[in-house]
Amino acid sequence: MKSQVRGGTRWKRFAVVMVPSVAATAAIGVGLAQGALAASFSISGQDFKVSADSLVGKDFVQYGSVDGGKDLDGKDFAEPVAVSGFSEAWITNMCQSVVTPKVPFVGDVTLVLKAGTEDNKPVYAKGIYLDVAELKADAEFGNIDIGVAAGALPKSPGKPGIQPNTKANPYGFGQRAEDAKLTNVHQRAWATTAATFKLPNLDLSLHRGKGAGVECY
């Protein structure tokens, strides 16, 4: 991250960006379910990491888009993303971490969120979209179509397609599959939205520093 936090007056900014991301995601999910929000929103100036033992999803779609927002200094920026959507997904041993850099008198601070850590109690998401900048995993797809025009991805009720009011090109590259299984997942993302997001055994904590041993990976 290029942005810096300087001076005591920026503690308010720190408080805002460190609000638990699960609460923000839940609020967005409720809005989407009620039709009150578009699926596009201004992203924060911080990306985040997610790791998981496995992600199993139904009705997979993926297409390219661009997320935009402001960095921690309030400057406009944009990031290209690969948007992955699922009608339903189950995630085991999920970890999410986000770093706030150079907090006054403290240094780098990392928020870590863990959930779905017990056997037979995975994280559950319905109508989930992941705006991904980087992904490493072992992947298996069932009945996959590669090279579909993004605008031709499913649009029927309950099936993910291009989210409304996004910067995705409907004539651009897309792919879809009936089901997908990703294992040993390491992902860097800018946004997540879901109509429903259930996180059993939620554990949220703050840590000084960043990098290996502090972040999810």
Long-range contacts (C-beta under 8 A, 24 or more apart in sequence): 1-45, 1-46, 1-71, 1-72, 1-99, 1-101, 2-71, 3-45, 3-71, 3-72, 3-73, 3-101, 4-72, 4-73, 4-101, 4-102, 5-72, 5-100, 5-101, 5-102, 5-103, 5-104, 6-102, 6-104, 7-104, 8-104, 10-104, 11-104, 13-72, 14-100, 14-103, 14-109, 17-44, 17-45, 17-46, 17-72, 17-98, 17-100, 18-100, 18-109, 18-111, 18-206, 20-111, 20-113, 20-204, 21-48, 21-96, 21-98, 21-111, 21-113, 22-113, 22-115, 22-197, 22-199, 22-202, 22-204, 25-192, 25-193, 25-194, 25-197, 26-197, 28-193, 28-194, 29-127, 29-193, 29-194, 29-195, 29-196, 29-197, 32-127, 32-193, 32-194, 32-195, 33-127, 33-195, 33-196, 38-163, 38-164, 38-165, 39-129, 39-163, 39-164, 39-165, 39-166, 39-193, 40-163, 40-164, 40-165, 40-166, 40-167, 41-191, 42-68, 42-69, 42-70, 43-67, 43-68, 43-69, 43-79, 43-131, 43-190, 43-191, 44-69, 45-69, 45-70, 45-71, 45-72, 45-73, 45-77, 46-72, 46-98, 46-99, 46-100, 47-79, 47-98, 47-133, 47-188, 47-189, 47-190, 48-96, 48-97, 48-98, 48-188, 48-189, 48-190, 49-95, 49-96, 49-97, 49-98, 49-186, 49-187, 49-188, 49-189, 49-215, 49-216, 49-217, 50-94, 50-95, 50-96, 50-185, 50-186, 50-187, 50-188, 50-189, 50-216, 51-94, 51-95, 51-185, 51-186, 51-187, 51-216, 51-217, 52-91, 52-92, 52-93, 52-94, 52-95, 52-116, 52-182, 52-185, 53-92, 53-93, 53-183, 53-184, 53-185, 54-91, 54-92, 54-93, 54-181, 54-182, 54-183, 54-185, 55-89, 55-90, 55-91, 55-92, 55-137, 55-180, 55-181, 55-182, 55-185, 56-89, 56-90, 56-91, 56-179, 56-180, 56-181, 56-182, 57-86, 57-87, 57-88, 57-89, 57-90, 57-128, 57-179, 57-180, 57-181, 58-86, 58-87, 58-88, 58-89, 58-178, 58-179, 59-85, 59-86, 59-87, 59-88, 59-154, 59-158, 59-159, 59-160, 59-176, 59-178, 59-179, 60-84, 60-85, 60-86, 60-141, 60-144, 60-175, 60-176, 60-177, 60-178, 60-179, 60-180, 61-85, 61-86, 61-153, 61-154, 61-160, 61-161, 61-174, 61-175, 61-176, 62-174, 62-175, 62-176, 63-150, 63-153, 63-162, 63-168, 63-172, 63-173, 63-174, 63-175, 64-150, 64-168, 64-169, 64-172, 64-173, 65-131, 65-166, 65-167, 65-168, 66-167, 67-131, 67-190, 67-191, 68-167, 72-101, 79-133, 79-190, 80-133, 81-131, 81-132, 81-133, 81-189, 81-190, 81-191, 82-131, 82-132, 82-133, 82-135, 83-129, 83-130, 83-131, 83-132, 83-163, 83-166, 83-168, 84-129, 84-130, 84-132, 85-128, 85-129, 85-130, 85-160, 85-161, 85-163, 86-125, 86-128, 86-160, 86-180, 87-126, 87-127, 87-158, 87-159, 87-160, 88-124, 88-125, 88-126, 88-128, 89-124, 89-125, 89-128, 90-122, 90-123, 90-124, 90-125, 91-116, 91-122, 91-123, 91-124, 91-125, 92-116, 92-122, 92-123, 93-117, 94-123, 94-199, 95-216, 95-217, 96-216, 97-214, 97-215, 97-216, 99-210, 99-215, 101-210, 106-208, 107-208, 107-209, 108-208, 108-209, 108-210, 109-206, 109-207, 109-208, 110-206, 110-207, 110-208, 110-209, 110-210, 110-214, 110-215, 111-204, 111-205, 111-206, 112-204, 112-205, 112-206, 112-207, 112-214, 112-215, 112-216, 113-199, 113-202, 113-203, 113-204, 114-201, 114-202, 114-203, 114-204, 115-199, 115-200, 115-201, 115-202, 115-203, 116-199, 116-200, 116-201, 117-201, 117-203, 118-200, 118-201, 121-200, 121-201, 122-200, 123-197, 123-198, 123-199, 123-200, 124-196, 124-197, 124-198, 125-194, 125-196, 125-197, 125-198, 126-194, 126-195, 126-196, 126-197, 127-158, 127-160, 127-194, 127-195, 127-196, 128-192, 128-193, 128-194, 128-195, 128-197, 129-160, 129-163, 129-191, 129-192, 129-193, 129-194, 130-187, 130-189, 130-191, 130-192, 131-189, 131-190, 131-191, 131-192, 132-187, 132-188, 132-189, 132-190, 133-188, 133-189, 133-190, 134-187, 134-188, 135-185, 135-186, 135-187, 135-188, 136-184, 136-185, 136-186, 136-187, 137-182, 137-183, 137-184, 137-185, 137-186, 137-187, 138-182, 138-183, 138-184, 139-180, 139-181, 139-182, 140-180, 140-181, 140-182, 141-177, 141-179, 141-180, 141-181, 142-177, 142-178, 142-179, 142-180, 143-177, 143-178, 143-179, 144-175, 144-176, 144-177, 145-175, 145-176, 145-177, 146-175, 147-173, 147-174, 147-175, 148-174, 148-175, 148-176, 149-174, 150-174, 163-193, 186-216, 186-217
